[in-house]
């Protein structure tokens, strides 16, 4: 294998109105209360398919968790990168976001 083949190639990210150099191009705000969640260029853009619970569940469907399939994310290395977010630990579960707009 030549030296050129063993060198990792940089991942190419789509340059869009929201992504620049593989990071969030703009400040990210909550769509419900407009509090700032992430500063510019503080998170890495990734594509990975996941099912996430909806933030607002239909109250008529008790016991059923509604979800949506998402395939684009901003990833942070440290959960304290978030702005205006509260975290709590519940019975040995990982820390999860609790509130925005503190």
C-alpha positions as CSV (number, residue, x, y, z in Angstrom):
1,X,0.0,0.0,0.0
2,X,1.4,3.4,-0.9
3,X,1.7,6.3,1.5
4,X,-1.2,8.1,-0.3
5,X,-3.5,5.1,0.1
6,X,-2.9,4.8,3.9
7,X,-3.6,8.5,4.6
8,X,-7.2,9.1,5.7
9,X,-9.2,11.2,3.3
10,X,-11.1,14.0,4.8
11,X,-14.9,13.5,5.0
12,X,-16.7,15.8,2.7
13,X,-19.7,17.6,4.2
14,X,-22.4,19.3,2.2
15,X,-22.1,23.0,2.3
16,X,-25.6,24.3,2.9
17,X,-27.2,27.3,4.5
18,X,-26.9,25.4,7.8
19,X,-23.6,23.5,7.5
20,X,-20.1,25.0,6.9
21,X,-16.8,23.0,7.3
22,X,-18.8,20.1,8.8
23,X,-20.2,22.2,11.6
24,X,-23.3,24.3,12.4
25,X,-23.0,27.5,10.4
26,X,-25.6,29.4,12.5
27,X,-26.7,29.7,16.1
28,X,-29.3,27.0,16.8
29,X,-32.4,28.1,18.7
30,X,-35.4,26.3,20.2
31,X,-38.3,26.3,17.8
32,X,-40.8,26.7,20.7
33,X,-39.2,29.4,22.9
34,X,-36.3,30.8,20.7
35,X,-33.7,30.3,23.4
36,X,-30.2,29.7,22.1
37,X,-29.2,26.0,22.2
38,X,-25.9,26.0,20.3
39,X,-23.4,28.7,19.4
40,X,-22.1,28.9,15.8
41,X,-19.5,26.2,14.9
42,X,-19.9,24.4,18.2
43,X,-21.3,21.1,16.9
44,X,-20.2,18.6,14.2
45,X,-22.7,17.7,11.4
46,X,-23.3,14.0,11.1
47,X,-25.7,11.8,9.1
48,X,-27.0,8.7,10.9
49,X,-30.6,7.3,11.0
50,X,-32.3,7.2,14.3
51,X,-35.9,7.1,15.7
52,X,-36.4,9.9,18.2
53,X,-39.5,10.6,20.4
54,X,-41.6,13.6,19.3
55,X,-41.2,16.6,21.6
56,X,-45.0,16.9,21.8
57,X,-46.9,13.7,22.1
58,X,-50.5,13.2,21.1
59,X,-52.4,13.1,24.5
60,X,-55.1,10.9,22.9
61,X,-52.6,8.1,22.5
62,X,-51.8,7.2,26.1
63,X,-49.0,4.6,26.6
64,X,-47.8,4.9,23.0
65,X,-44.6,6.9,22.4
66,X,-44.7,8.6,19.0
67,X,-41.4,9.0,17.2
68,X,-40.0,10.4,14.0
69,X,-37.0,9.1,11.9
70,X,-34.2,11.6,11.8
71,X,-31.0,11.3,9.6
72,X,-29.2,14.6,10.2
73,X,-27.8,15.7,13.5
74,X,-25.4,18.2,15.1
75,X,-23.1,16.2,17.5
76,X,-21.3,17.7,20.5
77,X,-18.4,16.0,22.3
78,X,-19.5,17.4,25.7
79,X,-23.1,17.9,26.8
80,X,-22.2,21.1,28.5
81,X,-21.6,22.7,25.0
82,X,-25.3,23.3,25.0
83,X,-26.5,26.8,26.0
84,X,-29.6,27.3,28.2
85,X,-30.1,23.5,28.8
86,X,-30.6,21.8,32.2
87,X,-29.6,18.2,32.8
88,X,-30.5,15.7,35.4
89,X,-29.7,12.1,36.3
90,X,-32.6,9.8,37.0
91,X,-31.9,6.4,38.6
92,X,-28.6,5.5,37.0
93,X,-29.8,6.5,33.5
94,X,-27.5,8.7,31.4
95,X,-27.9,12.5,31.8
96,X,-30.6,13.8,29.5
97,X,-31.7,17.3,28.4
98,X,-34.5,18.6,30.7
99,X,-35.2,22.2,29.8
100,X,-34.3,25.0,27.5
101,X,-34.9,28.6,28.1
102,X,-33.6,28.5,31.7
